[in-house]
Amino acid sequence: LIEAQQRENDELLGSLMPEPVARRYREGEENISTQHRDVSVIYGQLLGFDEFSRSLPSEQSVVLLNSLVEAFDSAAERHGVEQVRSMQDNGLLATCGLVVPRVDHSSRTIAFAKEIADIVQRFNDQHDAGLSMRAGIDNGPVTSGLVGERSTIYALWGEAVDLAHRVHSATKSAGIFVSDRVHNAVVGNYKFSE
């Protein structure tokens, strides 16, 4: 029973923070933080889910939201994107190149954003919904770490996080929006419009 409880605790920690951070936490380290020089950050927001779910029983609403979260998680895994927060206020915060350094982190993050937009479109087709995704992407330096004592959370902050959020919120329309740094990193790989 103790071993089963330990495995369950390890799985829970692994779902809340990257494994290297969880290991340091289990070993009793306090004030865990790490500087990262060059990673991509995506801030995405699912638009229209609240309106869509109002007409549904709460159980069905949760089932449908879980199906989207699972599909987003699978897409993140395929592209090597690490989720920091998932679907808080219908938004997600994720990185690429943070836990596993990658030279192509900007390209992978755009590919992830395109796939979650496709997932949302398939959801719309299956459920006669009108959801959309708005995402902002930047790359650059960030800091990650554990914050809080009573309710410890894994958090990410820094210039790239701030700019990804500002790029995302610069417009109210759906789409994938990137900073100049991301555009310059992947120019020639994707088509962009101003």
N, CA, C and O of each residue as an XYZ file, in Angstrom:
776
protein
N       0.815     -1.201      0.000
C       0.000      0.000      0.000
C       0.856      1.262      0.000
O       0.528      2.245     -0.665
N       1.958      1.228      0.753
C       2.847      2.389      0.797
C       3.471      2.627     -0.572
O       3.566      3.768     -1.024
N       3.900      1.543     -1.238
C       4.482      1.681     -2.582
C       3.448      2.212     -3.570
O       3.771      3.049     -4.412
N       2.219      1.736     -3.476
C       1.149      2.205     -4.368
C       0.874      3.685     -4.121
O       0.687      4.448     -5.068
N       0.849      4.090     -2.858
C       0.634      5.499     -2.525
C       1.781      6.362     -3.046
O       1.556      7.465     -3.544
N       3.025      5.851     -2.927
C       4.191      6.600     -3.424
C       4.120      6.777     -4.936
O       4.410      7.857     -5.452
N       3.729      5.704     -5.658
C       3.579      5.798     -7.116
C       2.514      6.824     -7.475
O       2.690      7.621     -8.396
N       1.400      6.795     -6.733
C       0.320      7.749     -6.983
C       0.791      9.189     -6.737
O       0.477     10.090     -7.513
N       1.539      9.393     -5.660
C       2.088     10.722     -5.364
C       3.055     11.171     -6.458
O       3.033     12.332     -6.868
N       3.907     10.252     -6.933
C       4.862     10.586     -7.999
C       4.143     10.951     -9.288
O       4.546     11.884     -9.982
N       3.072     10.216     -9.615
C       2.293     10.527    -10.817
C       1.635     11.894    -10.700
O       1.595     12.657    -11.665
N       1.117     12.199     -9.508
C       0.489     13.501     -9.294
C       1.511     14.623     -9.446
O       1.236     15.620    -10.113
N       2.687     14.473     -8.835
C       3.738     15.487     -8.986
C       4.129     15.637    -10.449
O       4.325     16.753    -10.930
N       4.245     14.509    -11.163
C       4.617     14.545    -12.579
C       3.592     15.244    -13.441
O       3.931     15.777    -14.498
N       2.324     15.251    -13.001
C       1.302     15.953    -13.774
C       1.283     17.447    -13.466
O       0.707     18.225    -14.226
N       1.904     17.855    -12.365
C       1.896     19.256    -11.962
C       3.160     20.008    -12.343
O       3.152     21.237    -12.405
N       4.255     19.283    -12.602
C       5.538     19.927    -12.889
C       6.424     18.956    -13.653
O       6.206     17.746    -13.600
N       7.432     19.478    -14.369
C       8.356     18.591    -15.085
C       9.094     17.665    -14.122
O       9.328     18.021    -12.967
N       9.455     16.493    -14.593
C      10.101     15.486    -13.750
C      11.370     15.992    -13.056
O      11.551     15.700    -11.874
N      12.268     16.743    -13.736
C      13.455     17.230    -13.017
C      13.103     18.119    -11.817
O      13.785     18.073    -10.793
N      12.051     18.920    -11.937
C      11.614     19.781    -10.836
C      10.974     18.920     -9.745
O      11.214     19.145     -8.559
N      10.163     17.938    -10.137
C       9.527     17.050     -9.166
C      10.577     16.294     -8.357
O      10.422     16.117     -7.149
N      11.641     15.849     -9.016
C      12.718     15.136     -8.322
C      13.363     16.025     -7.268
O      13.584     15.594     -6.136
N      13.664     17.256     -7.638
C      14.265     18.192     -6.686
C      13.316     18.460     -5.513
O      13.750     18.575     -4.366
N      12.014     18.558     -5.814
C      11.010     18.797     -4.779
C      10.931     17.613     -3.806
O      10.886     17.804     -2.590
N      10.914     16.380     -4.353
C      10.865     15.183     -3.511
C      12.090     15.084     -2.614
O      12.008     14.586     -1.491
N      13.229     15.562     -3.116
C      14.468     15.490     -2.334
C      14.544     16.583     -1.275
O      15.537     16.676     -0.554
N      13.503     17.413     -1.173
C      13.417     18.396     -0.117
C      13.997     19.761     -0.447
O      14.078     20.624      0.426
N      14.395     19.967     -1.677
C      14.961     21.265     -2.054
C      13.881     22.343     -1.983
O      12.740     22.124     -2.391
N      14.253     23.494     -1.465
C      13.340     24.631     -1.398
C      13.792     25.693     -2.390
O      14.934     25.671     -2.849
N      12.911     26.610     -2.720
C      13.234     27.706     -3.638
C      13.801     27.193     -4.963
O      14.896     27.574     -5.378
N      13.045     26.337     -5.602
C      13.472     25.741     -6.869
C      13.137     26.693     -8.006
O      11.974     27.039     -8.212
N      14.155     27.114     -8.743
C      13.936     27.921     -9.947
C      15.078     27.668    -10.910
O      16.182     27.302    -10.504
N      14.801     27.865    -12.192
C      15.794     27.643    -13.230
C      15.653     28.731    -14.281
O      14.539     29.065    -14.687
N      16.766     29.280    -14.721
C      16.795     30.252    -15.824
C      16.951     29.485    -17.135
O      17.731     28.537    -17.223
N      16.207     29.901    -18.142
C      16.283     29.286    -19.470
C      16.534     30.411    -20.458
O      15.809     31.406    -20.462
N      17.544     30.268    -21.289
C      17.947     31.366    -22.173
C      17.099     31.498    -23.421
O      16.799     32.614    -23.846
N      16.708     30.388    -24.016
C      16.027     30.485    -25.311
C      15.011     29.364    -25.468
O      15.364     28.247    -25.846
N      13.756     29.664    -25.179
C      12.663     28.713    -25.349
C      11.506     29.429    -26.036
O      11.448     30.658    -26.058
N      10.601     28.658    -26.587
C       9.375     29.238    -27.140
C       8.254     29.080    -26.132
O       8.169     28.075    -25.426
N       7.404     30.077    -26.077
C       6.266     30.089    -25.155
C       5.010     30.341    -25.975
O       4.979     31.226    -26.830
N       3.984     29.560    -25.705
C       2.690     29.770    -26.347
C       1.641     29.986    -25.266
O       1.542     29.223    -24.305
N       0.872     31.035    -25.447
C      -0.296     31.269    -24.615
C      -1.497     31.154    -25.536
O      -1.627     31.919    -26.491
N      -2.368     30.206    -25.257
C      -3.537     29.998    -26.101
C      -4.817     30.107    -25.307
O      -4.849     29.804    -24.114
N      -5.868     30.540    -25.969
C      -7.169     30.645    -25.312
C      -8.240     30.050    -26.206
O      -8.344     30.382    -27.387
N      -9.031     29.165    -25.621
C     -10.155     28.554    -26.306
C     -11.324     29.517    -26.228
O     -11.793     29.841    -25.136
N     -11.795     29.974    -27.367
C     -12.863     30.969    -27.419
C     -14.206     30.303    -27.681
O     -14.320     29.437    -28.549
N     -15.214     30.706    -26.932
C     -16.572     30.262    -27.198
C     -17.033     29.049    -26.410
O     -18.189     28.645    -26.537
N     -16.156     28.447    -25.591
C     -16.576     27.231    -24.889
C     -17.624     27.531    -23.822
O     -18.565     26.755    -23.652
N     -17.482     28.631    -23.109
C     -18.458     28.960    -22.064
C     -19.861     29.079    -22.652
O     -20.820     28.535    -22.103
N     -19.975     29.790    -23.769
C     -21.279     29.949    -24.412
C     -21.819     28.601    -24.895
O     -22.999     28.296    -24.723
N     -20.934     27.798    -25.502
C     -21.327     26.483    -26.011
C     -21.807     25.583    -24.880
O     -22.795     24.865    -25.040
N     -21.123     25.612    -23.739
C     -21.431     24.676    -22.658
C     -22.657     25.072    -21.839
O     -23.186     24.245    -21.096
N     -23.120     26.317    -21.957
C     -24.287     26.760    -21.170
C     -25.534     25.933    -21.442
O     -26.367     25.741    -20.556
N     -25.658     25.447    -22.662
C     -26.859     24.686    -23.022
C     -26.713     23.190    -22.716
O     -27.617     22.410    -23.015
N     -25.587     22.788    -22.125
C     -25.333     21.371    -21.880
C     -25.428     21.053    -20.386
O     -25.177     21.917    -19.546
N     -25.791     19.804    -20.060
C     -25.683     19.376    -18.658
C     -24.206     19.445    -18.230
O     -23.311     19.266    -19.055
N     -23.961     19.701    -16.954
C     -22.585     19.902    -16.490
C     -21.696     18.688    -16.757
O     -20.523     18.849    -17.096
N     -22.240     17.464    -16.609
C     -21.427     16.267    -16.859
C     -20.972     16.211    -18.318
O     -19.819     15.883    -18.599
N     -21.866     16.528    -19.233
C     -21.521     16.497    -20.648
C     -20.502     17.585    -20.979
O     -19.595     17.374    -21.784
N     -20.658     18.738    -20.359
C     -19.714     19.834    -20.555
C     -18.311     19.421    -20.129
O     -17.342     19.694    -20.837
N     -18.196     18.770    -18.985
C     -16.892     18.312    -18.488
C     -16.305     17.250    -19.409
O     -15.110     17.272    -19.704
N     -17.139     16.326    -19.861
C     -16.664     15.269    -20.772
C     -16.106     15.893    -22.055
O     -15.043     15.488    -22.527
N     -16.806     16.863    -22.613
C     -16.360     17.489    -23.859
C     -15.091     18.313    -23.642
O     -14.185     18.283    -24.474
N     -15.020     19.046    -22.532
C     -13.806     19.808    -22.247
C     -12.626     18.864    -22.031
O     -11.519     19.135    -22.494
N     -12.864     17.758    -21.329
C     -11.791     16.773    -21.132
C     -11.315     16.199    -22.465
O     -10.122     15.952    -22.643
N     -12.232     15.988    -23.393
C     -11.816     15.455    -24.698
C     -10.899     16.438    -25.414
O      -9.937     16.028    -26.063
N     -11.188     17.729    -25.300
C     -10.299     18.737    -25.892
C      -8.948     18.767    -25.192
O      -7.908     18.808    -25.850
N      -8.956     18.748    -23.852
C      -7.704     18.781    -23.094
C      -6.843     17.570    -23.447
O      -5.637     17.711    -23.653
N      -7.443     16.385    -23.519
C      -6.689     15.175    -23.880
C      -6.102     15.299    -25.283
O      -4.952     14.923    -25.509
N      -6.879     15.821    -26.217
C      -6.376     15.992    -27.588
C      -5.232     17.002    -27.614
O      -4.251     16.793    -28.327
N      -5.336     18.090    -26.855
C      -4.256     19.080    -26.775
C      -3.003     18.468    -26.149
O      -1.889     18.720    -26.608
N      -3.191     17.655    -25.088
C      -2.054     16.993    -24.438
C      -1.339     16.057    -25.404
O      -0.109     16.023    -25.446
N      -2.109     15.300    -26.178
C      -1.511     14.386    -27.156
C      -0.741     15.161    -28.219
O       0.350     14.754    -28.618
N      -1.304     16.274    -28.677
C      -0.617     17.105    -29.666
C       0.682     17.659    -29.079
O       1.710     17.689    -29.757
N       0.634     18.091    -27.835
C       1.833     18.622    -27.178
C       2.922     17.556    -27.133
O       4.086     17.831    -27.421
N       2.539     16.358    -26.775
C       3.516     15.263    -26.708
C       4.132     14.988    -28.076
O       5.343     14.793    -28.180
N       3.320     14.971    -29.117
C       3.830     14.712    -30.474
C       4.835     15.769    -30.922
O       5.788     15.454    -31.635
N       4.629     17.012    -30.512
C       5.488     18.107    -30.973
C       6.599     18.459    -29.989
O       7.384     19.369    -30.252
N       6.680     17.758    -28.866
C       7.712     18.058    -27.887
C       7.454     19.347    -27.129
O       8.386     20.040    -26.723
N       6.170     19.663    -26.941
C       5.768     20.870    -26.218
C       5.402     20.465    -24.794
O       4.712     19.468    -24.580
N       5.870     21.248    -23.822
C       5.617     20.946    -22.413
C       4.550     21.906    -21.888
O       4.743     23.122    -21.889
N       3.427     21.352    -21.441
C       2.361     22.205    -20.917
C       2.688     22.643    -19.494
O       3.093     21.830    -18.662
N       2.511     23.920    -19.223
C       2.711     24.475    -17.887
C       1.368     24.555    -17.171
O       1.246     24.125    -16.025
N       0.371     25.099    -17.840
C      -0.995     25.156    -17.313
C      -1.937     24.798    -18.439
O      -1.725     25.175    -19.592
N      -2.974     24.070    -18.093
C      -3.905     23.623    -19.115
C      -5.326     24.052    -18.780
O      -5.855     23.693    -17.728
N      -5.935     24.808    -19.660
C      -7.345     25.171    -19.644
C      -7.791     25.951    -18.412
O      -8.967     25.900    -18.051
N      -6.898     26.659    -17.769
C      -7.313     27.573    -16.708
C      -7.909     28.792    -17.396
O      -7.245     29.418    -18.222
N      -9.133     29.135    -17.073
C      -9.862     30.203    -17.764
C      -9.901     29.956    -19.267
O      -9.789     30.887    -20.064
N     -10.062     28.685    -19.644
C     -10.080     28.261    -21.048
C      -8.791     28.629    -21.775
O      -8.800     28.842    -22.988
N      -7.690     28.703    -21.043
C      -6.409     29.035    -21.653
C      -5.358     27.998    -21.328
O      -5.500     27.216    -20.388
N      -4.310     28.006    -22.113
C      -3.189     27.113    -21.839
C      -1.895     27.900    -21.972
O      -1.799     28.852    -22.746
N      -0.912     27.481    -21.204
C       0.420     28.046    -21.264
C       1.362     26.882    -21.440
O       1.348     25.948    -20.638
N       2.185     26.917    -22.478
C       3.080     25.807    -22.762
C       4.392     26.350    -23.320
O       4.476     27.493    -23.770
N       5.408     25.499    -23.277
C       6.730     25.875    -23.766
C       7.293     24.773    -24.640
O       6.811     23.640    -24.626
N       8.310     25.118    -25.393
C       9.080     24.121    -26.131
C      10.543     24.516    -25.979
O      10.913     25.669    -26.197
N      11.365     23.547    -25.604
C      12.779     23.804    -25.384
C      13.125     24.056    -23.932
O      14.283     24.328    -23.615
N      12.151     23.974    -23.048
C      12.386     24.253    -21.625
C      12.964     23.031    -20.927
O      14.064     23.101    -20.379
N      12.244     21.910    -20.937
C      12.697     20.697    -20.266
C      13.706     19.963    -21.140
O      14.747     19.511    -20.664
N      13.383     19.850    -22.419
C      14.288     19.221    -23.389
C      14.726     20.312    -24.358
O      13.916     20.777    -25.161
N      16.003     20.737    -24.300
C      16.464     21.783    -25.225
C      16.286     21.351    -26.684
O      16.608     20.218    -27.042
N      15.774     22.258    -27.524
C      15.535     21.960    -28.939
C      15.896     23.189    -29.763
O      15.505     24.308    -29.431
N      16.641     22.971    -30.835
C      17.008     24.098    -31.695
C      15.823     24.562    -32.534
O      15.782     25.713    -32.969
N      14.857     23.672    -32.763
C      13.697     23.994    -33.598
C      12.451     24.291    -32.760
O      11.332     24.028    -33.201
N      12.639     24.839    -31.551
C      11.497     25.034    -30.643
C      10.437     25.967    -31.212
O       9.249     25.749    -30.972
N      10.823     26.993    -31.955
C       9.815     27.904    -32.520
C       8.956     27.195    -33.565
O       7.736     27.355    -33.584
N       9.588     26.423    -34.423
C       8.857     25.691    -35.450
C       7.921     24.653    -34.830
O       6.781     24.498    -35.266
N       8.401     23.956    -33.826
C       7.576     22.958    -33.143
C       6.367     23.612    -32.478
O       5.272     23.050    -32.489
N       6.563     24.795    -31.901
C       5.477     25.481    -31.209
C       4.409     25.936    -32.198
O       3.215     25.843    -31.912
N       4.832     26.425    -33.354
C       3.857     26.811    -34.382
C       3.103     25.584    -34.875
O       1.887     25.642    -35.060
N       3.806     24.472    -35.090
C       3.148     23.243    -35.531
C       2.122     22.778    -34.491
O       1.038     22.315    -34.847
N       2.464     22.903    -33.223
C       1.532     22.564    -32.140
C       0.306     23.473    -32.194
O      -0.824     22.996    -32.092
N       0.523     24.780    -32.355
C      -0.594     25.728    -32.416
C      -1.510     25.409    -33.593
O      -2.733     25.468    -33.464
N      -0.926     25.075    -34.729
C      -1.741     24.725    -35.896
C      -2.551     23.459    -35.633
O      -3.710     23.361    -36.037
N      -1.938     22.491    -34.955
C      -2.666     21.256    -34.677
C      -3.811     21.487    -33.697
O      -4.886     20.916    -33.876
N      -3.610     22.318    -32.658
C      -4.731     22.536    -31.739
C      -5.862     23.319    -32.424
O      -7.033     23.139    -32.090
N      -5.515     24.173    -33.368
C      -6.569     24.845    -34.147
C      -7.349     23.820    -34.973
O      -8.569     23.921    -35.095
N      -6.647     22.833    -35.541
C      -7.315     21.759    -36.290
C      -8.197     20.907    -35.377
O      -9.296     20.504    -35.759
N      -7.702     20.639    -34.164
C      -8.484     19.863    -33.188
C      -9.783     20.593    -32.866
O     -10.846     19.975    -32.801
N      -9.701     21.895    -32.666
C     -10.891     22.691    -32.372
C     -11.861     22.647    -33.546
O     -13.071     22.555    -33.343
N     -11.348     22.712    -34.767
C     -12.228     22.663    -35.935
C     -12.925     21.308    -36.046
O     -14.112     21.248    -36.368
N     -12.198     20.223    -35.780
C     -12.826     18.888    -35.798
C     -13.903     18.787    -34.711
O     -14.969     18.213    -34.936
N     -13.614     19.351    -33.528
C     -14.596     19.370    -32.442
C     -15.856     20.096    -32.905
O     -16.970     19.620    -32.682
N     -15.678     21.250    -33.551
C     -16.819     22.012    -34.064
C     -17.652     21.176    -35.025
O     -18.881     21.163    -34.946
N     -16.976     20.480    -35.933
C     -17.673     19.662    -36.918
C     -18.457     18.523    -36.251
O     -19.568     18.203    -36.672
N     -17.874     17.916    -35.210
C     -18.513     16.784    -34.537
C     -19.665     17.212    -33.633
O     -20.628     16.464    -33.465
N     -19.577     18.404    -33.053
C     -20.545     18.799    -32.024
C     -21.361     20.037    -32.400
O     -22.043     20.617    -31.555
N     -21.290     20.435    -33.658
C     -22.020     21.605    -34.133
C     -21.761     22.808    -33.226
O     -22.686     23.488    -32.781
N     -20.469     23.048    -32.965
C     -20.054     24.136    -32.072
C     -19.382     25.231    -32.884
O     -19.073     25.044    -34.061
N     -19.161     26.358    -32.256
C     -18.511     27.491    -32.918
C     -17.285     27.952    -32.145
O     -17.067     29.152    -31.980
N     -16.476     26.992    -31.667
C     -15.292     27.334    -30.892
C     -14.157     27.772    -31.811
O     -14.139     27.438    -32.996
N     -13.220     28.518    -31.256
C     -12.008     28.882    -32.000
C     -10.865     29.025    -31.009
O     -11.071     29.031    -29.795
N      -9.663     29.140    -31.543
C      -8.472     29.247    -30.715
C      -7.724     30.513    -31.094
O      -7.561     30.822    -32.274
N      -7.273     31.240    -30.087
C      -6.401     32.388    -30.298
C      -5.114     32.101    -29.530
O      -5.146     31.819    -28.332
N      -3.985     32.175    -30.229
C      -2.706     31.845    -29.600
C      -1.668     32.906    -29.905
O      -1.624     33.457    -31.006
N      -0.834     33.186    -28.917
C       0.303     34.085    -29.072
C       1.578     33.325    -28.775
O       1.640     32.567    -27.807
N       2.602     33.522    -29.605
C       3.865     32.781    -29.452
C       5.032     33.762    -29.463
O       5.097     34.656    -30.306
N       5.944     33.586    -28.524
C       7.206     34.335    -28.496
C       8.305     33.369    -28.102
O       8.037     32.276    -27.602
N       9.545     33.778    -28.330
C      10.669     32.988    -27.831
C      11.663     33.912    -27.153
O      11.699     35.115    -27.414
N      12.465     33.330    -26.281
C      13.441     34.117    -25.548
C      13.667     33.561    -24.166
O      13.396     32.387    -23.915
N      14.169     34.402    -23.247
C      14.486     33.927    -21.904
C      13.256     33.843    -21.001
O      12.359     34.681    -21.080
N      13.226     32.825    -20.146
C      12.183     32.667    -19.134
C      12.809     32.084    -17.873
O      13.923     31.558    -17.896
N      12.076     32.187    -16.784
C      12.446     31.530    -15.537
C      11.292     30.623    -15.146
O      10.126     31.000    -15.261
N      11.623     29.428    -14.683
C      10.591     28.513    -14.208
C      10.917     28.135    -12.771
O      12.077     28.160    -12.362
N       9.887     27.787    -12.010
C      10.127     27.368    -10.636
C       8.861     27.117     -9.878
O       7.756     27.281    -10.396
N       9.035     26.712     -8.630
C       7.913     26.461     -7.744
C       7.657     27.701     -6.911
O       8.583     28.296     -6.361
N       6.396     28.085     -6.824
C       6.007     29.293     -6.116
C       4.960     28.922     -5.066
O       4.055     28.133     -5.336
N       5.088     29.492     -3.875
C       4.124     29.270     -2.806
C       4.548     28.140     -1.894
O       5.254     27.220     -2.307
N       4.109     28.219     -0.645
C       4.428     27.169      0.315
C       3.217     26.291      0.602
O       3.307     25.066      0.509
N       2.097     26.894      0.947
C       0.906     26.096      1.265
C       0.305     25.467      0.031
O      -0.057     24.291      0.045
N       0.194     26.243     -1.046
C      -0.341     25.708     -2.306
C       0.708     25.946     -3.383
O       0.628     26.902     -4.154
N       1.678     25.066     -3.417
C       2.802     25.179     -4.340
C       2.335     24.935     -5.772
O       1.629     23.967     -6.052
N       2.747     25.839     -6.681
C       2.447     25.655     -8.099
C       3.734     25.811     -8.905
O       4.661     26.512     -8.501
N       3.763     25.145    -10.046
C       4.861     25.299    -10.993
C       4.504     26.492    -11.876
O       3.436     26.515    -12.488
N       5.383     27.472    -11.943
C       5.083     28.704    -12.673
C       6.200     29.043    -13.635
O       7.323     28.552    -13.516
N       5.872     29.881    -14.577
C       6.796     30.331    -15.613
C       6.621     31.831    -15.735
O       5.494     32.321    -15.801
N       7.723     32.566    -15.767
C       7.628     34.005    -15.914
C       8.842     34.525    -16.666
O       9.859     33.843    -16.790
N       8.715     35.733    -17.157
C       9.810     36.358    -17.883
C       9.324     37.017    -19.161
O       8.135     37.017    -19.479
N      10.283     37.575    -19.880
C       9.982     38.367    -21.069
C       9.184     37.595    -22.118
O       8.211     38.122    -22.658
N       9.574     36.367    -22.411
C       8.882     35.600    -23.456
C       7.453     35.263    -23.052
O       6.559     35.232    -23.897
N       7.232     35.008    -21.752
C       5.871     34.732    -21.274
C       5.013     35.983    -21.427
O       3.884     35.919    -21.913
N       5.559     37.115    -21.008
C       4.820     38.376    -21.105
C       4.459     38.707    -22.549
O       3.322     39.075    -22.844
N       5.434     38.574    -23.443
C       5.175     38.944    -24.837
C       4.220     37.958    -25.501
O       3.382     38.372    -26.302
N       4.320     36.669    -25.192
C       3.374     35.698    -25.758
C       1.947     36.072    -25.355
O       1.023     35.995    -26.165
N       1.781     36.474    -24.106
C       0.439     36.868    -23.647
C      -0.015     38.155    -24.327
O      -1.174     38.271    -24.725
N       0.892     39.123    -24.463
C       0.511     40.384    -25.117
C       0.200     40.171    -26.591
O      -0.738     40.775    -27.112
N       0.970     39.322    -27.276
C       0.707     39.019    -28.684
C      -0.670     38.370    -28.802
O      -1.437     38.688    -29.711
N      -0.979     37.459    -27.880
C      -2.276     36.777    -27.878
C      -3.426     37.757    -27.675
O      -4.473     37.630    -28.311
N      -3.235     38.731    -26.793
C      -4.341     39.616    -26.447
C      -4.383     40.894    -27.287
O      -5.197     41.779    -27.023
N      -3.517     40.997    -28.291
C      -3.488     42.201    -29.127
C      -4.728     42.319    -30.002
O      -5.050     43.408    -30.476
N      -5.417     41.222    -30.218
C      -6.620     41.227    -31.034
C      -7.660     40.343    -30.384
O      -7.321     39.477    -29.577
N      -8.902     40.543    -30.715
C      -9.973     39.697    -30.183
C     -10.315     38.564    -31.147
O     -11.114     37.688    -30.816
N      -9.718     38.576    -32.328
C     -10.054     37.550    -33.317
C      -9.233     36.286    -33.095
O      -8.177     36.313    -32.462
N      -9.739     35.189    -33.624
C      -9.051     33.907    -33.528
C      -7.859     33.895    -34.475
O      -7.825     34.648    -35.448
N      -6.890     33.047    -34.192
C      -5.739     32.892    -35.064
C      -4.492     32.579    -34.264
O      -4.524     32.499    -33.036
N      -3.399     32.406    -34.974
C      -2.099     32.149    -34.364
C      -1.238     33.364    -34.656
O      -0.957     33.676    -35.813
N      -0.825     34.041    -33.610
C      -0.081     35.288    -33.734
C       1.310     35.097    -33.149
O       1.462     34.541    -32.061
N       2.323     35.558    -33.872
C       3.702     35.356    -33.419
C       4.425     36.693    -33.319
O       4.076     37.658    -33.999
N       5.425     36.728    -32.471
C       6.266     37.918    -32.338
C       7.253     37.972    -33.506
O       7.407     37.000    -34.245
N       7.909     39.103    -33.661
C       8.944     39.224    -34.694
C      10.050     38.196    -34.494
O      10.572     37.653    -35.467
N      10.413     37.924    -33.247
C      11.492     36.951    -32.987
C      11.122     35.573    -33.502
O      11.952     34.886    -34.096
N       9.868     35.162    -33.275
C       9.429     33.851    -33.765
C       9.382     33.863    -35.285
O       9.841     32.921    -35.930
N       8.828     34.930    -35.859
C       8.765     35.046    -37.321
C      10.156     34.919    -37.927
O      10.351     34.183    -38.895
N      11.126     35.636    -37.358
C      12.495     35.592    -37.887
C      13.132     34.219    -37.738
O      13.969     33.835    -38.555
N      12.745     33.470    -36.697
C      13.324     32.142    -36.467
C      12.816     31.103    -37.451
O      13.501     30.113    -37.707
N      11.621     31.308    -38.012
C      11.023     30.284    -38.877
C      10.720     30.802    -40.279
O      10.035     30.128    -41.048
N      11.216     31.978    -40.622
C      10.910     32.555    -41.932
C      11.272     31.555    -43.029
O      12.350     30.960    -43.021
N      10.348     31.389    -43.966
C      10.551     30.419    -45.038
C       9.893     29.078    -44.768
O       9.644     28.315    -45.702
N       9.606     28.775    -43.507
C       8.975     27.492    -43.153
C       7.456     27.581    -43.135
O       6.774     26.579    -43.349
N       6.922     28.769    -42.881
C       5.476     28.970    -42.780
C       5.103     30.238    -43.533
O       5.930     31.131    -43.718
N       3.848     30.305    -43.965
C       3.342     31.529    -44.574
C       2.741     32.390    -43.479
O       2.038     31.897    -42.598
N       3.028     33.687    -43.548
C       2.512     34.639    -42.559
C       1.799     35.771    -43.267
O       2.062     36.066    -44.433
N       0.884     36.404    -42.533
C       0.312     37.648    -43.012
C       0.527     38.680    -41.912
O       0.692     38.333    -40.742
N       0.523     39.951    -42.300
C       0.772     41.011    -41.306
C      -0.320     41.004    -40.247
O      -0.291     41.819    -39.325
